[in-house]
Amino acid sequence: MWNILEDPWRNSVEILLLTTCIYQIYRAFRSTRGAQILVGLGTILIVLTLVSTIFQLEVIKWIITRAAAVLALALIVIFQPELRTGLARLGSKRIFSFSNKLRIAFLERFADSVINLSKRRIGALFAIQRDVSLKDFLDSGVILDAQFSPELALAVFYPKAPLHDGGMIIADDRVAGAACVFPVTEREMQDRSTGLRHRAAIGLTERTDAIAVVVSEETGGISICENGVLYRNLTEKQFREKIAKIFLSSNLSNETEESVEKLDRKGPVSASSDNDLASD
């Protein structure tokens, strides 16, 4: 105790560093499938440790001590996919790799394309790659490597087109591929009307740092999914503001602020229903 009081600054720095590391690890792993299980196991372990220490339960303390090392190895094996996803998120910068001007130009074309698909009620699923590679999902579809344009998006997602069934992966300002298969979330959805496109958007963003955009073919509703959180039935204005906030918030220069206003230059689309049919 005297040593702790003797050197308070060093201990304060250590506590601050440990708190920051724990918080960043929590942020990286909180949206993975095994996060709740890990939190539950950790809570049980802490409670048992405190109880055994307070009431001097030597047998329970001995079991916890011997089982801790084995449990740590078992968790690494069991939650290997979640650990890989969480570590990938932890090192993610969450920004585009191309210049600010190209980013703004792309967002304008992309927003126009999504709004056009929404008005025509053509179902679509976009995945915008950030720092975590989507190559594993790209291999499940057709590689295109083409410049993104509203006309290309309309041609791909047109109902009779051969590539309309699946997701389009966008890397930087180019279409990497289409008709890609994304993992469907294993979370139980409270809204049973959530369609497969929306479930795939949630599943992909749970595993990567990508941004998913969904257009419902039943209602024309626009949704954005980030970190497994789905924002549904956005108006045109809300969509433009949301997509600008995600990709332009890291560069709040005058040019960026003017571009946000430019992205928001049009009025909202017609109101869509709150529910998407399961066939979507």
Backbone bond lengths (Angstrom), bond angles and torsions (degrees), N, CA, C in turn:
res aa  C-N    CA-C-N  psi(-1)  N-CA   C-N-CA  omega(-1)  CA-C   N-CA-C  phi
1 M - - - 1.464 - - 1.535 110.27 -
2 W 1.351 116.04 -40.67 1.465 119.57 -179.96 1.523 110.82 -63.87
3 N 1.336 117.08 -38.08 1.469 120.49 178.81 1.522 111.56 -63.78
4 I 1.339 116.35 -37.06 1.467 120.34 178.88 1.520 110.62 -66.32
5 L 1.356 116.86 -44.21 1.457 120.60 179.84 1.515 111.80 -70.42
6 E 1.338 117.04 -26.97 1.450 121.49 -177.31 1.527 112.16 -71.39
7 D 1.298 117.54 -31.16 1.468 121.66 -176.96 1.523 109.66 -128.09
8 P 1.346 118.98 68.75 1.468 121.15 -174.13 1.517 113.04 -68.96
9 W 1.350 118.05 -33.42 1.464 120.03 -175.70 1.518 111.26 -66.16
10 R 1.320 116.35 -42.76 1.461 119.18 -179.96 1.520 111.02 -63.14
11 N 1.314 116.68 -42.87 1.463 119.75 179.40 1.528 111.48 -67.92
12 S 1.324 116.92 -35.20 1.461 119.70 177.58 1.520 110.84 -64.19
13 V 1.338 116.18 -41.30 1.466 120.30 178.41 1.526 110.54 -64.44
14 E 1.325 116.30 -42.53 1.463 120.24 179.41 1.529 111.28 -62.50
15 I 1.337 116.26 -43.77 1.471 119.71 178.57 1.516 110.93 -63.35
16 L 1.346 116.80 -40.97 1.466 120.81 179.44 1.522 111.17 -63.91
17 L 1.344 116.71 -44.07 1.462 120.23 179.75 1.524 111.48 -64.63
18 L 1.340 116.57 -43.91 1.465 119.94 179.29 1.524 111.30 -63.71
19 T 1.340 116.49 -41.80 1.465 120.00 178.91 1.520 111.25 -62.76
20 T 1.337 116.75 -42.95 1.465 120.79 179.14 1.523 111.32 -63.35
21 C 1.336 116.48 -44.16 1.474 120.30 179.89 1.527 111.30 -63.12
22 I 1.326 116.64 -44.56 1.461 120.36 -179.54 1.524 110.71 -63.41
23 Y 1.336 116.30 -41.05 1.463 120.11 179.99 1.524 111.17 -65.57
24 Q 1.348 117.36 -42.44 1.461 119.93 179.61 1.523 111.37 -66.34
25 I 1.324 116.74 -37.93 1.468 119.93 176.55 1.523 110.41 -64.93
26 Y 1.332 116.24 -40.72 1.467 119.89 176.99 1.523 111.31 -61.48
27 R 1.349 117.43 -43.52 1.456 120.63 179.42 1.523 111.01 -62.29
28 A 1.343 116.63 -36.68 1.464 120.03 -177.59 1.517 111.85 -72.41
29 F 1.339 117.32 -33.24 1.458 120.57 -173.54 1.520 113.88 -102.06
30 R 1.339 118.53 -5.94 1.463 119.14 -170.42 1.515 113.35 -67.37
31 S 1.351 119.04 -26.83 1.462 120.68 -177.63 1.520 113.11 -97.72
32 T 1.348 118.49 6.73 1.456 120.50 177.30 1.517 110.39 -83.99
33 R 1.330 114.48 161.94 1.462 119.42 -175.36 1.523 112.96 -64.73
34 G 1.336 117.04 -32.76 1.455 119.60 -176.34 1.507 114.81 -90.88
35 A 1.339 117.34 5.08 1.462 119.99 -175.97 1.520 111.58 -62.12
36 Q 1.338 117.25 -46.52 1.458 120.40 -178.03 1.534 111.28 -65.09
37 I 1.321 116.14 -36.32 1.471 119.63 178.49 1.523 110.05 -65.88
38 L 1.335 116.53 -43.77 1.458 120.03 179.39 1.525 111.37 -63.64
39 V 1.330 116.58 -40.36 1.468 120.16 178.14 1.525 110.21 -64.13
40 G 1.333 116.58 -41.61 1.462 120.01 179.12 1.518 112.43 -63.86
41 L 1.336 116.52 -45.32 1.464 120.03 178.73 1.530 111.30 -64.15
42 G 1.335 116.11 -40.77 1.458 119.48 178.44 1.516 112.17 -63.72
43 T 1.337 116.45 -39.34 1.469 120.37 178.92 1.526 110.99 -64.33
44 I 1.333 115.76 -44.94 1.471 119.89 178.91 1.526 110.85 -61.33
45 L 1.332 116.87 -42.86 1.457 120.91 -178.77 1.525 111.15 -64.45
46 I 1.334 117.19 -42.07 1.463 120.89 179.84 1.528 110.92 -65.97
47 V 1.344 116.61 -43.46 1.467 120.28 -179.65 1.529 110.74 -63.05
48 L 1.338 116.77 -45.98 1.467 119.88 179.18 1.525 111.60 -62.49
49 T 1.335 116.64 -38.53 1.468 120.11 179.19 1.527 111.01 -64.85
50 L 1.328 116.90 -44.66 1.465 120.75 178.94 1.521 111.65 -64.16
51 V 1.337 116.21 -44.05 1.470 119.49 -179.55 1.521 111.21 -63.33
52 S 1.338 115.98 -45.25 1.466 119.33 -178.73 1.526 111.76 -66.12
53 T 1.335 117.01 -31.63 1.464 120.10 178.78 1.529 111.61 -74.80
54 I 1.335 116.06 -43.40 1.471 120.00 -177.91 1.522 111.52 -66.85
55 F 1.331 116.09 -44.90 1.474 119.94 -175.51 1.529 112.83 -97.27
56 Q 1.343 116.54 8.61 1.461 121.38 176.75 1.533 112.28 55.39
57 L 1.329 115.22 49.07 1.465 120.80 177.78 1.528 107.86 -89.18
58 E 1.323 115.57 90.00 1.457 120.71 -171.11 1.518 112.97 -66.83
59 V 1.324 117.31 -35.80 1.469 119.60 -178.71 1.524 110.55 -65.18
60 I 1.344 117.05 -46.93 1.470 120.80 179.15 1.527 110.09 -63.61
61 K 1.333 116.62 -40.31 1.463 120.03 178.71 1.521 110.94 -62.08
62 W 1.333 116.84 -40.14 1.469 121.15 179.79 1.527 110.22 -66.26
63 I 1.331 117.15 -42.02 1.473 120.70 179.59 1.531 110.54 -64.02
64 I 1.345 117.74 -43.95 1.460 121.04 -179.58 1.525 110.83 -62.90
65 T 1.328 116.63 -42.21 1.464 120.94 -179.83 1.518 111.71 -62.63
66 R 1.350 116.98 -44.22 1.462 120.79 -178.02 1.530 111.69 -73.53
67 A 1.328 116.82 -32.50 1.466 119.73 -175.62 1.524 113.08 -85.12
68 A 1.336 118.07 -14.69 1.464 120.83 -175.05 1.520 112.01 -62.04
69 A 1.346 117.06 -46.04 1.464 119.99 -178.28 1.528 111.54 -65.86
70 V 1.335 116.12 -43.08 1.462 120.08 179.30 1.529 110.61 -65.11
71 L 1.342 116.53 -40.04 1.460 121.14 179.73 1.522 110.98 -64.62
72 A 1.329 117.69 -38.36 1.464 120.72 179.14 1.525 111.39 -62.56
73 L 1.334 116.86 -43.93 1.466 120.41 177.79 1.526 111.02 -65.87
74 A 1.325 116.90 -39.72 1.458 120.40 179.84 1.526 111.27 -64.23
75 L 1.333 116.83 -39.93 1.462 120.26 179.60 1.518 111.66 -65.25
76 I 1.339 117.07 -36.90 1.462 120.35 178.13 1.522 110.69 -62.52
77 V 1.319 117.00 -40.30 1.467 121.01 -179.87 1.526 110.63 -72.58
78 I 1.327 116.93 -45.18 1.464 120.65 -175.47 1.525 111.57 -67.64
79 F 1.331 116.09 -43.06 1.465 120.62 -175.20 1.523 112.35 -102.90
80 Q 1.324 117.11 31.92 1.456 120.38 -179.95 1.526 113.15 -58.47
81 P 1.351 120.66 -44.22 1.474 119.39 177.62 1.519 112.80 -62.53
82 E 1.346 116.68 -40.71 1.459 119.64 -179.69 1.533 111.40 -67.25
83 L 1.349 116.39 -38.98 1.460 119.92 178.09 1.521 111.20 -64.09
84 R 1.332 116.56 -41.51 1.462 119.89 178.85 1.522 110.94 -63.80
85 T 1.333 116.54 -43.38 1.462 120.34 179.06 1.523 111.35 -65.01
86 G 1.338 116.07 -43.21 1.454 119.68 -179.53 1.516 112.46 -64.34
87 L 1.342 117.28 -41.47 1.458 120.34 178.46 1.521 111.41 -66.55
88 A 1.333 116.17 -35.44 1.465 119.42 176.60 1.518 110.51 -64.40
89 R 1.345 116.78 -40.37 1.462 120.38 177.23 1.523 111.28 -66.04
90 L 1.331 115.69 -36.54 1.459 120.08 -176.41 1.520 111.51 -62.98
91 G 1.330 116.51 -34.09 1.459 120.06 179.66 1.498 114.11 -96.14
92 S 1.318 117.15 9.86 1.455 120.40 -176.62 1.514 111.36 -81.95
93 K 1.334 115.94 137.29 1.461 121.59 176.36 1.515 111.46 -90.11
94 R 1.341 118.14 -19.59 1.455 123.63 175.35 1.527 112.99 59.15
95 I 1.300 117.24 42.18 1.456 120.30 175.14 1.517 109.51 -139.25
96 F 1.328 116.67 161.60 1.446 121.11 173.92 1.519 108.70 -69.34
97 S 1.332 116.22 155.07 1.450 119.87 178.91 1.517 112.01 -94.52
98 F 1.325 118.79 -8.42 1.452 119.22 179.75 1.524 110.37 -98.16
99 S 1.337 115.83 173.51 1.462 121.33 -169.46 1.521 111.82 -66.10
100 N 1.335 113.77 165.59 1.456 120.25 -176.80 1.525 111.63 -62.90
101 K 1.340 117.41 -41.99 1.458 120.42 -179.13 1.521 111.12 -64.72
102 L 1.332 116.93 -43.12 1.466 119.82 178.23 1.522 110.80 -64.98
103 R 1.330 116.79 -36.82 1.452 120.69 178.87 1.528 111.25 -62.87
104 I 1.324 116.15 -44.51 1.458 120.71 -179.72 1.522 110.77 -65.05
105 A 1.337 116.07 -43.58 1.467 119.75 179.36 1.519 111.04 -62.66
106 F 1.333 116.04 -40.53 1.457 119.00 178.85 1.528 111.17 -64.16
107 L 1.330 116.85 -44.40 1.463 120.20 -178.74 1.524 111.54 -61.82
108 E 1.319 117.81 -34.88 1.460 120.55 177.20 1.527 110.50 -65.41
109 R 1.342 116.11 -46.83 1.473 119.50 178.43 1.515 111.15 -63.90
110 F 1.325 115.82 -40.96 1.460 119.56 -177.90 1.526 111.13 -66.22
111 A 1.331 116.87 -44.87 1.465 120.18 179.22 1.522 110.88 -61.78
112 D 1.329 117.17 -43.20 1.464 120.50 177.96 1.525 110.94 -60.91
113 S 1.333 116.08 -39.92 1.455 120.44 -179.24 1.522 111.79 -65.20
114 V 1.332 116.37 -45.79 1.467 120.28 -179.46 1.525 110.98 -64.23
115 I 1.338 116.96 -41.73 1.462 120.75 178.55 1.524 110.43 -62.99
116 N 1.324 116.92 -40.71 1.466 121.02 179.09 1.528 111.21 -62.83
117 L 1.332 116.71 -44.02 1.461 120.55 177.86 1.525 111.09 -64.29
118 S 1.321 116.12 -38.23 1.459 120.34 179.54 1.523 111.44 -63.54
119 K 1.333 116.73 -44.35 1.462 119.96 -179.51 1.525 111.76 -65.25
120 R 1.329 116.47 -32.66 1.466 120.71 178.66 1.538 112.09 -85.28
121 R 1.337 116.36 -5.90 1.471 122.84 -177.05 1.536 110.96 55.50
122 I 1.308 114.59 49.82 1.462 122.04 175.29 1.520 107.81 -105.15
123 G 1.320 116.82 118.61 1.454 120.80 -177.78 1.515 112.09 -65.19
124 A 1.338 116.43 141.12 1.463 121.09 -178.20 1.518 109.90 -153.50
125 L 1.330 114.68 154.24 1.461 121.85 176.93 1.527 108.01 -140.89
126 F 1.331 116.19 114.89 1.464 122.67 179.40 1.523 109.58 -111.04
127 A 1.325 115.67 143.78 1.465 121.87 172.17 1.516 107.85 -127.50
128 I 1.334 116.75 116.03 1.461 121.71 -179.87 1.525 107.93 -97.45
129 Q 1.327 115.46 114.35 1.464 120.73 -177.27 1.521 110.69 -72.80
130 R 1.328 114.85 140.88 1.466 120.33 172.82 1.526 108.02 -115.98
131 D 1.305 119.71 -119.10 1.466 120.14 -175.38 1.534 113.13 -84.36
132 V 1.315 117.40 -30.78 1.467 120.17 179.72 1.522 108.71 -82.37
133 S 1.315 116.55 123.99 1.463 121.49 -176.22 1.531 111.49 -66.17
134 L 1.330 115.30 141.87 1.464 121.96 176.60 1.515 111.33 -106.52
135 K 1.323 117.41 22.74 1.463 121.25 -175.80 1.520 112.31 -60.76
136 D 1.325 117.87 -37.59 1.464 120.35 179.94 1.524 110.93 -59.96
137 F 1.333 117.00 -37.37 1.465 120.82 179.15 1.528 110.69 -80.75
138 L 1.333 117.01 -29.60 1.465 120.61 177.44 1.520 111.13 -63.66
139 D 1.327 116.40 -35.33 1.464 120.29 -179.79 1.523 112.51 -65.60
140 S 1.329 117.84 -18.84 1.465 120.81 -179.82 1.530 112.36 -83.02
141 G 1.338 117.42 -9.03 1.458 121.08 -178.17 1.511 112.26 -118.21
142 V 1.335 115.22 -150.28 1.463 122.50 -179.08 1.520 108.37 -112.12
143 I 1.333 117.00 124.10 1.456 121.77 -179.79 1.524 109.49 -75.95
144 L 1.346 116.09 130.66 1.464 121.19 -178.40 1.526 111.98 -114.59
145 D 1.348 117.71 -49.89 1.455 123.14 -176.81 1.526 110.56 53.41
146 A 1.330 116.24 62.25 1.451 121.99 -177.11 1.525 110.39 -128.77
147 Q 1.332 115.65 155.62 1.456 120.71 175.88 1.527 109.37 -66.79
148 F 1.348 116.65 132.34 1.460 119.42 -179.10 1.523 110.45 -72.41
149 S 1.333 115.33 139.23 1.456 121.72 176.15 1.523 108.34 -154.49
150 P 1.333 118.26 154.09 1.472 120.91 177.02 1.523 112.32 -57.68
151 E 1.349 116.33 -35.76 1.467 119.59 179.96 1.528 111.27 -66.39
152 L 1.338 116.51 -39.34 1.464 119.67 178.75 1.519 110.71 -66.52
153 A 1.335 117.55 -42.75 1.465 120.57 178.95 1.521 110.98 -61.65
154 L 1.345 116.91 -41.67 1.459 120.60 178.62 1.518 111.17 -64.83
155 A 1.334 116.99 -40.01 1.465 120.51 -179.97 1.527 111.60 -66.64
156 V 1.346 116.53 -37.94 1.467 120.17 -178.44 1.517 111.53 -70.61
157 F 1.333 117.50 -44.73 1.465 121.01 -173.08 1.525 114.13 -93.52
158 Y 1.326 117.01 4.07 1.465 118.43 174.90 1.526 108.70 -59.03
159 P 1.337 118.36 134.11 1.477 120.74 -171.34 1.516 115.56 -52.40
160 K 1.331 118.86 -31.94 1.467 120.91 -178.54 1.519 112.95 -90.77
161 A 1.318 117.62 -2.68 1.461 121.15 -178.60 1.520 110.56 -73.89
162 P 1.327 118.09 145.82 1.474 120.68 -177.30 1.524 114.15 -68.09
163 L 1.352 119.06 -18.41 1.461 121.71 -176.74 1.521 112.83 -106.06
164 H 1.334 117.46 10.01 1.470 118.79 -173.48 1.518 113.09 -72.22
165 D 1.341 117.12 -24.13 1.458 121.03 -175.31 1.526 109.19 -90.30
166 G 1.303 116.77 98.52 1.456 121.74 -178.60 1.513 109.97 141.65
167 G 1.321 116.41 -171.12 1.456 121.32 -177.04 1.514 112.13 -109.03
168 M 1.321 115.62 152.96 1.467 122.61 175.66 1.521 108.40 -102.52
169 I 1.322 116.54 127.89 1.457 122.22 178.11 1.520 109.48 -99.85
170 I 1.325 115.38 126.96 1.465 121.95 179.55 1.519 108.17 -114.63
171 A 1.331 116.32 123.19 1.464 122.14 176.37 1.513 107.79 -117.21
172 D 1.330 117.25 122.76 1.456 122.86 -169.97 1.525 107.93 57.60
173 D 1.330 118.40 -124.30 1.459 119.46 179.93 1.527 111.31 -109.01
174 R 1.331 117.49 21.02 1.458 121.30 -176.89 1.522 110.45 -120.30
175 V 1.326 114.77 150.18 1.456 121.11 175.85 1.521 108.09 -84.38
176 A 1.319 116.59 110.59 1.466 120.28 -179.05 1.525 111.45 -75.25
177 G 1.340 116.37 -37.68 1.459 118.88 -178.65 1.513 111.20 -171.35
178 A 1.324 115.36 170.01 1.468 121.66 179.65 1.525 108.67 -140.09
179 A 1.334 115.28 170.81 1.463 122.54 -177.00 1.526 110.98 59.11
180 C 1.340 116.25 33.29 1.467 121.26 -179.10 1.529 110.09 -86.02
181 V 1.318 115.24 145.04 1.462 121.89 -178.98 1.525 108.61 -96.37
182 F 1.328 116.70 123.29 1.459 122.46 179.23 1.527 109.38 -106.33
183 P 1.327 117.35 149.49 1.477 119.93 179.70 1.526 111.18 -70.78
184 V 1.317 115.80 135.48 1.462 121.35 178.35 1.526 108.89 -83.36
185 T 1.316 117.27 138.19 1.455 121.05 -179.65 1.519 111.01 -60.98
186 E 1.318 115.77 143.76 1.459 121.18 177.20 1.516 111.95 -95.20
187 R 1.335 115.64 1.54 1.453 120.52 177.55 1.520 110.12 -69.33
188 E 1.325 116.16 145.56 1.458 120.10 175.15 1.523 108.42 -78.10
189 M 1.337 115.94 123.46 1.453 121.42 -176.84 1.525 110.10 -89.94
190 Q 1.327 115.91 129.47 1.455 119.96 177.55 1.519 111.43 -69.18
191 D 1.336 116.18 -37.05 1.465 121.06 177.79 1.522 108.38 -89.58
192 R 1.324 117.21 105.74 1.461 121.48 -176.40 1.526 112.34 -71.89
193 S 1.314 117.51 -9.79 1.457 120.17 178.46 1.524 112.20 -82.68
194 T 1.339 117.59 -3.62 1.461 120.92 -179.96 1.519 109.89 -64.55
195 G 1.331 116.64 119.80 1.461 122.02 -175.64 1.516 113.13 -79.79
196 L 1.340 115.18 177.18 1.457 120.62 -176.66 1.523 112.01 -67.60
197 R 1.331 117.14 -34.90 1.464 118.48 177.52 1.532 110.60 -60.84
198 H 1.322 115.86 -44.41 1.458 119.58 -179.76 1.531 111.08 -67.63
199 R 1.324 117.18 -38.92 1.466 120.19 177.83 1.519 111.04 -65.18
200 A 1.339 116.71 -38.23 1.464 120.32 177.36 1.529 110.70 -66.86
201 A 1.337 117.03 -37.41 1.462 120.33 177.39 1.528 110.69 -62.59
202 I 1.335 116.69 -43.00 1.461 120.87 178.64 1.524 110.23 -64.92
203 G 1.345 116.27 -45.22 1.457 119.88 -178.72 1.518 112.94 -61.45
204 L 1.337 116.86 -41.03 1.463 120.23 -179.83 1.522 111.23 -66.57
205 T 1.327 117.16 -44.35 1.466 119.90 -177.55 1.528 112.26 -75.50
206 E 1.334 118.07 -15.17 1.462 120.25 171.76 1.521 110.62 -72.45
207 R 1.335 116.95 -30.70 1.460 121.62 -174.33 1.527 113.26 -98.07
208 T 1.314 117.83 -20.67 1.462 121.63 -178.35 1.525 109.37 -134.06
209 D 1.331 115.73 177.49 1.463 120.18 176.54 1.523 112.14 -96.95
210 A 1.334 116.41 14.57 1.465 120.87 -179.61 1.530 110.98 -66.86
211 I 1.330 115.10 160.16 1.457 122.31 173.49 1.525 107.20 -107.27
212 A 1.317 117.09 128.69 1.464 121.78 179.63 1.518 109.69 -109.84
213 V 1.326 115.93 137.78 1.460 122.84 177.60 1.522 107.73 -124.02
214 V 1.330 116.12 129.89 1.466 121.91 -176.31 1.520 109.42 -122.04
215 V 1.339 115.39 136.43 1.458 121.89 171.49 1.524 107.33 -116.47
216 S 1.317 117.09 123.49 1.460 121.59 -178.61 1.520 110.02 -79.13
217 E 1.337 115.92 131.43 1.457 119.53 178.18 1.524 111.48 -79.17
218 E 1.324 117.69 -16.26 1.457 120.96 -179.31 1.522 112.02 -84.29
219 T 1.321 117.20 -41.44 1.465 121.46 -174.54 1.523 113.31 -118.00
220 G 1.342 118.04 -16.33 1.448 120.67 -173.62 1.514 112.76 79.47
221 G 1.329 117.62 5.96 1.460 121.54 -179.53 1.514 112.10 -65.38
222 I 1.313 116.12 143.02 1.466 122.81 -179.67 1.523 109.15 -106.04
223 S 1.331 116.14 134.64 1.461 121.33 179.41 1.523 109.49 -132.76
224 I 1.326 115.64 146.64 1.463 122.51 174.42 1.518 107.84 -122.27
225 C 1.330 116.13 136.61 1.464 120.96 179.86 1.520 109.01 -123.20
226 E 1.332 115.82 128.91 1.460 122.44 179.27 1.518 108.72 -139.65
227 N 1.347 116.03 127.45 1.467 121.43 179.22 1.525 112.25 55.29
228 G 1.325 116.57 36.26 1.457 120.90 178.49 1.510 114.72 79.08
229 V 1.333 118.27 3.65 1.463 122.46 179.23 1.527 108.04 -103.37
230 L 1.332 116.67 125.10 1.464 122.10 -175.74 1.520 110.06 -103.39
231 Y 1.325 115.61 124.35 1.466 122.37 175.16 1.526 107.22 -105.36
232 R 1.329 116.73 108.27 1.457 121.30 -168.85 1.521 112.05 -102.24
233 N 1.365 112.77 158.03 1.465 122.66 170.98 1.527 112.44 52.75
234 L 1.328 115.42 51.92 1.455 121.07 178.15 1.527 109.91 -81.17
235 T 1.322 116.59 141.76 1.453 119.85 171.16 1.527 108.91 -74.25
236 E 1.333 115.95 171.24 1.462 119.38 179.58 1.526 110.56 -58.88
237 K 1.328 117.20 -43.89 1.456 121.05 -179.70 1.525 111.08 -64.50
238 Q 1.328 116.77 -44.27 1.460 120.35 179.50 1.524 111.37 -63.55
239 F 1.333 116.65 -39.20 1.461 120.07 179.83 1.523 111.17 -64.80
240 R 1.319 117.17 -46.48 1.454 120.44 -179.69 1.533 110.89 -62.56
241 E 1.319 116.68 -40.77 1.460 120.01 179.39 1.530 110.99 -66.86
242 K 1.325 117.07 -40.53 1.461 121.23 -178.10 1.523 111.74 -67.48
243 I 1.335 116.70 -45.66 1.460 119.70 -178.27 1.526 110.60 -67.87
244 A 1.348 116.63 -34.79 1.465 119.75 176.80 1.524 110.81 -68.55
245 K 1.325 116.82 -39.26 1.465 120.62 -179.84 1.524 111.15 -64.25
246 I 1.333 117.01 -38.18 1.460 120.67 -178.06 1.517 111.60 -67.83
247 F 1.330 116.77 -46.00 1.465 120.39 -170.31 1.523 114.53 -101.28
248 L 1.329 118.16 -12.33 1.454 119.52 -178.68 1.517 113.35 -114.57
249 S 1.316 118.24 -6.09 1.463 120.87 -175.58 1.511 112.49 -67.04
250 S 1.337 117.98 -22.80 1.463 120.41 -178.94 1.519 112.65 -78.61
251 N 1.350 117.25 -10.15 1.456 120.74 -179.88 1.524 109.32 -131.53
252 L 1.323 117.28 76.35 1.457 121.46 -175.38 1.526 111.12 -84.83
253 S 1.317 115.61 60.95 1.458 120.26 175.21 1.516 109.57 -91.50
254 N 1.351 116.46 174.64 1.455 119.69 178.73 1.509 111.45 -62.15
255 E 1.334 115.69 -37.45 1.458 119.87 179.45 1.513 111.05 -63.28
256 T 1.327 116.05 -39.97 1.454 120.03 -179.79 1.518 111.06 -67.65
257 E 1.356 117.30 -42.44 1.445 119.81 -179.28 1.526 111.27 -63.68
258 E 1.359 116.85 -38.27 1.449 119.71 176.72 1.523 110.79 -65.72
259 S 1.347 116.36 -35.40 1.457 120.00 -178.89 1.519 111.22 -70.88
260 V 1.342 117.27 -34.48 1.461 119.86 176.26 1.524 110.12 -61.53
261 E 1.351 115.87 -41.15 1.452 119.28 177.23 1.525 110.59 -64.99
262 K 1.324 116.36 -36.21 1.461 119.90 179.88 1.516 111.10 -67.97
263 L 1.341 116.44 -39.44 1.463 119.89 176.88 1.515 111.43 -63.38
264 D 1.313 116.49 -25.63 1.456 121.78 -176.97 1.533 111.93 -100.07
265 R 1.320 115.40 27.15 1.451 118.79 -171.38 1.511 113.78 -79.01
266 K 1.338 119.17 -15.23 1.452 121.76 -174.34 1.515 110.91 -107.07
267 G 1.323 115.40 160.53 1.454 120.97 178.74 1.504 111.19 -78.18
268 P 1.325 117.71 169.58 1.457 122.06 -177.99 1.510 111.95 -72.93
269 V 1.329 115.68 155.22 1.447 120.78 174.64 1.513 108.38 -77.33
270 S 1.308 115.35 172.62 1.444 118.88 178.96 1.504 111.48 -63.42
271 A 1.311 117.74 145.92 1.465 121.47 -175.71 1.502 110.23 -61.97
272 S 1.332 115.05 139.18 1.456 120.51 -179.69 1.495 110.49 -106.95
273 S 1.312 115.32 164.05 1.453 120.82 -179.16 1.504 110.81 -69.03
274 D 1.302 116.98 156.32 1.469 121.05 179.12 1.514 111.45 -77.00
275 N 1.309 118.30 -16.66 1.446 121.12 -174.67 1.521 110.84 -118.88
276 D 1.322 115.54 132.63 1.458 121.63 171.61 1.519 108.15 -100.65
277 L 1.329 117.10 140.06 1.450 119.87 179.89 1.513 110.45 -72.57
278 A 1.305 116.68 154.20 1.457 121.53 -176.61 1.510 111.96 -65.30
279 S 1.331 118.97 -22.14 1.458 120.78 -179.51 1.513 112.46 -65.71
280 D 1.360 116.46 -16.71 1.448 119.61 177.12 1.513 111.72 -72.05
